[in-house]
């Protein structure tokens, strides 16, 4: 049965090129180009109401980034309704791990050959597994760094309040000093520190510092200090 393709990509020129490849495939019945998941929801409702062809989604990985609110959850929900092929353009292997962990089974990079792109689209249409050669190499390397990836994932999942405490620990700030900065008691900060150790499965402060550097949280902080403005985290303790 033929499939209707939806290309959800922020790079319009690339999306238009994909459309040309789709036109030449007899198993595909046309395509739509959109730029956001919101547009995707509206288009899906329209297609379902018209009882049109089965849908196949080609989506930019940036639109299902696990760091965005509900980004990965939306992809998981969509996967139950339509076939999905992800165009991966991220250097963060944790994101790739998240995609695979959430059941995305067809992933290619942007700079693949026409043959690989067409093969991926067909495998997605048939709900099979396919990684282009570049992604396959990443997955192989990722298998050998699973523990690091899991630790990075856990750090990314920390509440912003805890991330701030973790960053200040890296800068050798005492619990008393951090407490003064965020407007809470020293005991509250120590409680957060203990919970972080449990969540990240480390035994001491050195383990917390290691987690911040392995996950590149501290590097991100140095490049983007404005994202860690203390006024955003003060008075937000969950304890």
GUFIKE-714351 format. One record per atom (N, C-alpha, C): x, y, z. Coordinates in steps of 0.001 Angstrom, whole numbers, padded with zeros to 6 digits, always signed. Example, Ala and Ser with C-alpha at 12.3 -4.5 7.8 and 13.67 -1.06 7.14 Angstrom:
BEGIN
+013190-005690+007800 +012300-004500+007800 +013200-003300+007800 +012850-002250+007080 +013670-001060+007140 +012900+000030+007870 
This chain:
BEGIN
+000839-001198+000000 +000000+000000+000000 +000875+001250+000000 +000485+002256-000758 +001235+003497-000812 +001094+004298+000490 +002107+005124+000772 +002111+005937+001994 +002230+007416+001658 +001596+008232+002478 +001709+009683+002366 +002841+010134+003282 +003778+010936+002758 +004944+011345+003539 +004772+012770+004066 +005119+012950+005336 +005161+014284+005937 +006619+014574+006284 +007173+015645+005737 +008543+016037+006026 +008491+017196+007021 +008916+016929+008247 +008883+017945+009309 +010318+018364+009601 +010730+019461+008997 +012139+019846+009049 +012263+021366+009061 +013191+021876+009843 +013418+023313+009922 +014305+023817+008786 +014926+022902+008063 +015789+023270+006941 +015015+023057+005632 +014409+024118+005149 +013492+024024+004012 +014141+023519+002731 +015370+023928+002460 +016051+023502+001237 +016252+021988+001254 +016675+021460+002404 +016857+020019+002548 +015516+019300+002372 +014482+019852+002967 +013147+019254+002866 +012673+019197+001424 +012945+020248+000665 +012551+020274-000739 +013311+019219-001539 +014575+019010-001194 +015357+017957-001851 +014793+016583-001555 +014361+016380-000320 +013728+015115+000060 +012460+014889-000759 +011729+015972-000973 +010492+015877-001749 +010733+015381-003162 +011843+015794-003764 +012169+015351-005125 +012425+013847-005155 +013063+013316-004107 +013310+011878-004041 +012006+011104-003860 +011099+011681-003091 +009812+011025-002839 +008979+010940-004113 +009053+011958-004953 +008280+011979-006196 +008603+010791-007092 +009853+010317-007012 +010285+009234-007892 +009991+007850-007333 +009401+007791-006138 +009132+006492-005504 +007676+006094-005724 +007421+005011-006457 +006040+004605-006761 +005235+004143-005556 +005931+003850-004424 +005226+003388-003236 +004792+004544-002328 +005108+005763-002755 +004765+006927-001939 +003787+007827-002683 +002752+008247-001977 +001698+009051-002583 +001840+010513-002137 +002847+011224-002709 +003004+012644-002424 +003571+012935-001045 +003719+014237-000752 +004321+014645+000512 +003846+016048+000902 +004019+016335+002202 +003761+017668+002749 +005032+018115+003458 +005387+019382+003353 +006531+019936+004077 +006017+020882+005162 +006402+020614+006399 +006014+021461+007523 +007256+021757+008368 +007135+022677+009339 +008301+023114+010102 +008231+022867+011604 +007091+022345+012093 +006973+022162+013541 +006054+020994+013862 +006174+020498+015105 +005316+019403+015549 +003873+019864+015698 +003677+021151+015956 +002316+021689+016040 +001615+021561+014698 +002321+021914+013628 +001759+021752+012285 +001493+020285+011997 +002353+019422+012517 +002190+017988+012300 +000877+017502+012907 +000579+017920+014119 -000663+017508+014775 -001888+017940+013968 -001853+019153+013464 -002974+019666+012674 -003128+018888+011369 -002015+018583+010722 -002055+017858+009459 -002532+016426+009657 -002094+015803+010752 -002518+014433+011036 -004023+014360+011275 -004557+015323+011998 -006004+015355+012235 -006757+015474+010916 -006232+016275+010026 -006857+016463+008720 -006812+015177+007898 -005654+014516+007889 -005498+013284+007111 -006372+012169+007681 -006448+012087+009014 -007249+011034+009643 -008736+011240+009390 -009156+012488+009386 -010578+012763+009137 -010974+012420+007701 -010006+012510+006798 -010278+012204+005399 -010011+010742+005067 -009527+009989+006086 -009202+008576+005903 -008273+008395+004710 -007211+009186+004700 -006269+009166+003586 -005275+008011+003722 -004173+008115+002994 -003173+007056+002966 -002449+006933+004306 -001825+005777+004587 -001001+005632+005798 +000088+006703+005805 +000397+007219+006980 +001350+008320+007075 +002752+007843+007429 +003742+008499+006840 +005150+008235+007119 +005806+009580+007415 +006401+009716+008594 +006988+010980+009024 +008499+010974+008878 +009022+011977+008177 +010464+012225+008115 +010699+013470+008961 +011420+013326+010079 +011492+014429+011043 +012926+014788+011426 +013169+016068+011546 +014438+016618+012008 +014623+016248+013482 +015766+015671+013833 +015988+015234+015215 +015908+016387+016210 +016201+017607+015757 +016144+018763+016658 +014735+019000+017183 +013721+018553+016437 +012334+018766+016845 +011868+017736+017878 +012648+016693+018079 +012278+015699+019099 +013409+015565+020108 +014068+016687+020393 +015174+016699+021330 +014692+016380+022740 +015370+015466+023411 +014914+015026+024730 +014981+016116+025779 +015765+017181+025522 +015856+018261+026486 +014685+019217+026431 +013889+019163+025365 +012737+020038+025249 +011549+019440+026003 +010647+020300+026441 +009482+019842+027182 +008629+018926+026308 +008446+017701+026740 +007601+016711+026064 +008073+016341+024656 +009282+016784+024258 +009745+016486+022900 +009795+015001+022596 +010468+014227+023454 +010590+012798+023221 +009266+012082+023475 +008496+012574+024434 +007192+011964+024725 +006280+012056+023505 +006340+013190+022804 +005529+013366+021594 +005941+012374+020515 +007252+012147+020393 +007734+011187+019396 +007267+009778+019731 +007305+009426+021004 +006875+008090+021430 +005389+007879+021138 +004592+008937+021367 +003155+008846+021092 +002899+008741+019593 +003644+009505+018800 +003478+009474+017350 +003850+008120+016769 +004882+007500+017344 +005371+006223+016841 +004292+005142+016858 +003332+005295+017759 +002246+004316+017846 +001222+004495+016734 +001249+005670+016080 +000251+005981+015044 +000816+005925+013624 +002073+006349+013475 +002642+006448+012136 +004077+005927+012113 +004599+005675+010924 +005992+005267+010762 +006872+006511+010826 +008067+006355+011400 +008936+007522+011608 +010360+007244+011121 +010903+008219+010407 +012316+008205+010000 +012931+009505+010513 +013991+009412+011295 +014614+010595+011894 +015875+010991+011139 +015975+012283+010817 +017181+012850+010234 +018005+013410+011383 +019091+012750+011707 +019880+013088+012895 +020951+014109+012554 +020940+015243+013253 +021926+016288+012975 +022541+016823+014255 +022671+015966+015258 +023159+016376+016569 +024478+015666+016866 +025361+016343+017600 +026628+015738+017996 +026532+015076+019364 +025402+015209+020011 +025210+014683+021367 +024750+013234+021287 +025624+012284+021632 +025274+010872+021533 +024175+010475+022510 +024009+011275+023573 +022924+010990+024507 +021574+011130+023814 +021464+012090+022921 +020227+012274+022157 +019961+011059+021283 +021003+010548+020633 +020860+009358+019800 +020408+008174+020654 +020996+008040+021825 +020610+006978+022757 +019135+007095+023129 +018693+008318+023396 +017294+008552+023764 +016348+008179+022625 +016708+008523+021406 +015870+008191+020253 +015684+006682+020150 +016785+005955+020222 +016727+004492+020106 +015987+003886+021293 +016259+004411+022491 +015619+003906+023702 +014106+004104+023668 +013644+005113+022913 +012215+005376+022798 +011599+004744+021555 +012304+003796+020961 +011717+002995+019894 +011877+003518+018484 +012662+004585+018277 +012902+005075+016918 +013905+004135+016256 +013496+003463+015208 +014324+002393+014635 +014924+002720+013278 +014582+003876+012708 +015177+004284+011429 +015774+005678+011616 +017094+005753+011593 +017799+007011+011833 +018932+007153+010828 +018992+008304+010166 +020090+008569+009244 +020650+009968+009499 +021852+010229+009046 +022427+011570+009139 +022033+012349+007888 +022293+013639+007892 +021898+014466+006750 +022753+014204+005513 +024002+013874+005720 +024897+013728+004575 +025034+012280+004104 +023891+011626+003917 +023904+010259+003402 +023788+010274+001881 +024028+009124+001277 +023860+009007-000161 +022376+008911-000486 +022040+009140-001745 +020640+009024-002173 +020126+007615-001952 +021006+006629-002157 +020607+005226-001975 +020275+004930-000516 +021097+005451+000402 +020842+005226+001828 +019555+005924+002258 +019339+007122+001753 +018139+007874+002115 +016886+007124+001670 +016900+006644+000438 +015745+005918-000098 +015542+004595+000636 +016650+003931+000984 +016564+002673+001722 +015946+002914+003097 +016366+003976+003756 +015831+004306+005078 +014331+004570+005004 +013914+005295+003995 +012501+005621+003845 +011665+004354+003654 +012190+003424+002869 +011469+002167+002637 +011403+001331+003914 +012501+001291+004671 +012510+000517+005914 +011561+001128+006944 +011463+002452+006959 +010525+003114+007866 +009094+002777+007462 +008840+002779+006165 +007490+002473+005662 +007072+001064+006062 +008049+000163+006126 +007775-001239+006475 +007922-001494+007979 +008197-000421+008747 +008376-000525+010206 +009501-001486+010581 +010617-001365+009872 +011794-002185+010165 +012914-001301+010726 +014047-001920+011026 +015171-001209+011626 +016210-000870+010560 +016674+000385+010595 +017730+000775+009644 +018494+001982+010168 +019826+001877+010165 +020715+003001+010455 +021661+003163+009277 +021871+004395+008835 +022856+004620+007776 +024239+004292+008346 +025255+004218+007510 +026586+003796+007951 +027149+004702+009043 +026926+006006+008931 +027446+006951+009931 +026790+006722+011293 +025466+006545+011278 +024745+006311+012533 +025104+004946+013106 +025279+003957+012239 +025641+002615+012699 +026965+002648+013458 +027925+003435+012967 +029213+003573+013650 +029029+004238+015014 +028161+005240+015064 +027877+005917+016325 +027247+004957+017332 +026322+004140+016841 +025636+003186+017720 +026632+002168+018259 +027536+001696+017395 +028550+000729+017831 +029424+001333+018923 +029859+002587+018709 +030688+003260+019703 +029892+003517+020981 +028605+003798+020800 +027746+004104+021934 +027577+002890+022848 +027516+001717+022251 +027371+000485+023032 +028551+000329+023983 +029711+000794+023528 +030922+000683+024350 +031034+001797+025388 +030097+002743+025362 +030133+003857+026317 +028770+004019+027004 +028107+002900+027202 +026755+002944+027750 +026695+003600+029126 +027651+003273+029989 +027632+003823+031340 +027769+005338+031328 +028642+005835+030479 +028833+007281+030361 +027557+007937+029859 +026910+007298+028887 +025681+007838+028307 +024569+007859+029348 +024470+006789+030113 +023429+006721+031150 +023641+007805+032205 +024907+008028+032578 +025210+009060+033567 +024857+010438+033014 +025202+010676+031756 +024883+011957+031117 +023378+012173+031068 +022652+011117+030767 +021192+011197+030708 +020628+011574+032076 +021156+010975+033126 +020681+011266+034481 +020950+012715+034868 +022116+013222+034480 +022441+014617+034789 +021491+015557+034058 +021196+015262+032783 +020281+016100+032005 +018882+016119+032629 +018520+015040+033313 +017178+014929+033887 +017058+015618+035244 +018156+016097+035785 +018107+016790+037072 +017287+018076+036966 +016628+018424+038039 +015914+019703+038109 +016937+020831+038006 +016549+021953+037425 +017474+023064+037244 +018065+023552+038571 +017295+023454+039620 +017768+023832+040955 +018957+022956+041350 +018832+021648+041102 +019912+020721+041438 +021123+020925+040535 +020873+021259+039274 +021995+021532+038368 +022805+022715+038874 +022108+023724+039383 +022812+024897+039904 +023681+024508+041104 +023121+023716+041998 +023885+023255+043162 +025101+022458+042707 +024908+021584+041724 +026000+020755+041212 +027109+021623+040610 +026730+022640+039856 +027718+023542+039257 +028508+024304+040316 +027813+024729+041366 +028492+025467+042438 +029420+024547+043225 +029047+023268+043352 +029933+022292+043998 +031223+022164+043195 +031080+022171+041869 +032256+022098+040987 +033179+023296+041198 +032597+024398+041624 +033381+025614+041863 +033813+025728+043323 +033668+024609+044052 +034120+024495+045445 +033335+025373+046414 +032110+025715+046063 +031263+026487+046978 +030758+025567+048091 +030697+026060+049303 +030207+025271+050431 +028682+025235+050430 +028106+024286+051149 +026648+024202+051253 +026081+025471+051867 +026808+026042+052837 +026368+027275+053475 +026316+028428+052470 +027324+028501+051615 +027378+029567+050614 +026265+029407+049579 +026053+028181+049125 +024993+027917+048144 +023632+028235+048749 +023451+027859+050008 +022191+028120+050702 +021897+029617+050736 +022918+030415+051005 +022754+031873+051038 +022343+032402+049660 +022938+031843+048599 +022671+032307+047240 +021236+032028+046799 +020709+030859+047178 +019365+030490+046706 +018274+030776+047734 +018653+031250+048911 +017657+031624+049903 +017037+030468+050647 +017815+029393+050825 +017336+028251+051599 +018349+027898+052682 +018002+026956+053512 +018894+026570+054598 +020013+025652+054100 +021075+025593+054883 +022190+024692+054583 +021701+023252+054558 +020770+022936+055439 +020235+021575+055526 +019491+021203+054240 +018777+022174+053654 +018062+021919+052399 +019049+021598+051275 +020127+022359+051201 +021141+022133+050167 +021780+020764+050352 +022065+020402+051576 +022665+019089+051843 +021706+017964+051474 +020396+018217+051670 +019397+017223+051282 +019375+017011+049775 +019455+018109+049034 +019509+018019+047575 +020780+017308+047120 +021878+017614+047788 +023159+016994+047439 +023097+015478+047632 +022493+015050+048747 +022363+013623+049028 +021483+012936+047981 +020373+013587+047624 +019484+013008+046620 +020156+012903+045261 +020986+013895+044927 +021719+013842+043666 +022691+012663+043652 +023354+012432+044753 +024276+011295+044848 +023548+009979+044612 +022350+009880+045190 +021564+008669+045015 +021102+008502+043578 +020637+009603+042985 +020133+009539+041620 +021242+009237+040621 +022406+009849+040828 +023524+009658+039901 +024372+008438+040267 +024030+007810+041405 +024720+006604+041869 +026216+006843+042067 +026533+007923+042769 +027923+008208+043135 +028018+008232+044658 +029241+008116+045183 +029411+007940+046619 +029822+009211+047371 +030334+010201+046645 +030840+011384+047337 +030817+012607+046425 +031354+013725+046935 +031363+014957+046152 +032221+014830+044901 +033279+014049+044984 +034137+013850+043817 +033343+013185+042688 +032443+012274+043079 +031601+011611+042089 +030641+012579+041422 +030127+013535+042218 +029235+014555+041651 +029986+015442+040668 +031183+015841+041032 +031998+016686+040146 +032311+015933+038856 +032660+014669+038969 +032951+013847+037793 +031733+013790+036875 +030549+013619+037461 +029315+013554+036670 +029086+014847+035903 +029370+015982+036542 +029177+017280+035890 +030106+017451+034700 +031315+016910+034801 +032280+017057+033709 +032066+015999+032624 +031756+014770+033010 +031502+013704+032026 +030301+014056+031163 +029263+014605+031769 +028047+014970+031042 +028193+016290+030285 +029320+016976+030503 +029603+018279+029881 +028657+019380+030374 +028022+019133+031516 +027172+020165+032106 +027998+021399+032464 +029165+021172+033028 +029997+022312+033426 +030501+023075+032202 +030860+022355+031145 +031290+023013+029900 +030173+023884+029341 +028947+023353+029402 +027792+024095+028894 +027574+025352+029725 +027780+025238+031011 +027637+026379+031917 +028647+027483+031589 +029879+027086+031298 +030921+028071+030990 +030612+028829+029702 +030016+028145+028734 +029692+028768+027453 +028398+029566+027529 +027460+029107+028382 +026140+029742+028483 +025813+030116+029934 +026590+030971+030568 +026348+031296+031985 +024987+031931+032236 +024451+032616+031237 +023156+033265+031412 +022021+032292+031646 +022181+031059+031164 +021131+030050+031351 +021093+029548+032784 +022116+029879+033554 +022193+029416+034937 +022145+030594+035909 +021364+031593+035530 +021177+032784+036376 +020557+032358+037695 +021161+032757+038779 +020701+032336+040106 +019250+032720+040374 +018785+033835+039801 +017410+034272+040049 +016387+033291+039480 +016832+032435+038549 +015917+031460+037968 +015725+030255+038885 +016660+030060+039808 +016635+028843+040631 +016290+029092+042098 +016455+030315+042538 +016166+030611+043943 +014711+030326+044277 +014484+029793+045467 +013153+029501+046004 +012408+028415+045218 +013153+027491+044577 +012468+026452+043794 +012775+025045+044315 +013217+024933+045533 +013540+023615+046082 +012295+022752+046164 +012476+021445+045860 +011364+020514+045946 +011310+019818+047298 +012252+020125+048170 +012270+019480+049498 +011314+020183+050457 
